[in-house]
Amino acid sequence: MMVTYNESVQQSGEWFARIKHATDILEQVTALGEGPFKVNWTLEVTNNRQVYILSLSDWDGSSAIATFSPDELRMRNHMRVRLYQALGDLLQKRNRKQLQELQNTGD
C-alpha cells in the first residue's frame, strides 16, 4: 500500500499519530484483499474547523473519499467502521466497473 500525507497532516501533532493509526488499520485490512491500494491523507481547515480527508484508490482507477473530524479520529471503534465503509465503497466501485466491462465484452 502506497501512503502519502500532505505537509499539513504531518504537522498536525497528535492528529498525525491518529491518522497513522488509521492507516495501520487500513494496511491490516487491505493485506487480505487485492492490491495495491493508494492512500492519501490531506487536511482542510474551513472556518477554524479541521477535516481530515482520506482518498483511497486502486490499480484500476476506482476511488473513494471519506472525511474525518478530529472527534471521529478520537473514537477508535467509530473510526474503524468509517475506514471499513470507505474501503467497501472503493471495492463496490471496482466491482461495478469490472461488471460493466464484462457486460460490454459479451455484446
N, C-alpha and C positions, 0 to 999 in steps of 0.2 A: 504494500500500500504506500503510495506516494503522498506525503503530507506537507502542506505549506501553511504557514501562519504569517499574516501580514504583520508589519512592524508594530502597529498599534496593539495588536493582540499580544505580541511578545513583550511589550512594555506594560501590560496591564496587571502585573504583580500577582496577587492571589488568584485572579481570574485566569491568568495564563496557566497556572498549575491545575485549575479545574478543567480548563479546555484540554490540557494534555491528558488528564484522567479520562475525559470523554473520548478522546482519540484512542486511548488504550482499550477502552471498551469496544470501539469500532473495530480495532485490529483483531481482537479476540473473536468477534462475531464474523468478520469477513474472512478470517482464516479458514472457516468451514465451507465457504462458498467459492464461486468462480471469481477470479480477479483478473487483472489487477484493478484496484479502485484508486481514484484520486480524491483526496480530501483537502479542502481549502477552508481555513477559518479567517474571517475578517471581522472587524469591529466597526460599527456605525454609531455615532453619537448624534442624536437629534433632540433638541430642547433639553439638554443635560441628561438624557436617558441613554444608557448603553444597551445595544443589542448586538449579540454575537451571531454571526451568520455562518452556518455550515453549508458548504457546497460539496455535494458528492457527485462523482461522475465515474463512468466505467469505460471499458475498452471499446464499446460500440457506440459511444456518444450519448448514451442515456444519462440523465442527470436529475438530481433532486436537491431542493434547498429547504433548510429548516432554520428558524431563528430562535434564539435563546436569550431570555433576560438573565441578568445576574441571579435573580431569585431562583430561576429554573436550574441554573448550574449548581446551586447550593443543595437542591433536593435530589439526592443521588438516584433514588428509585424513579422519580419523575423524569430526570434526565435520561436514564436508561431507556424508559419507554419511548421518549421522543426520538432517541437515536435509532431504536428499532423501527419506529414509524418512518423515519427518513430513509433508512435502508430499504424498507419494504416498498416505499414509493419508487425508489430507484429500480428495484427489481421488477416491479409491476410495469414500469415504463419499458424496461428492456424486453419483458415477455410480450407486451403488446407489439413492440417493434418487430420482434422475431416472428410472431404470429402473422403480422401483416406481410412480411417478406415471404413466408411460406405460402400464404394465400395468393400472393402475386405470382409466384412461380408455378402454381397449379392452374393458372388460367390458360 
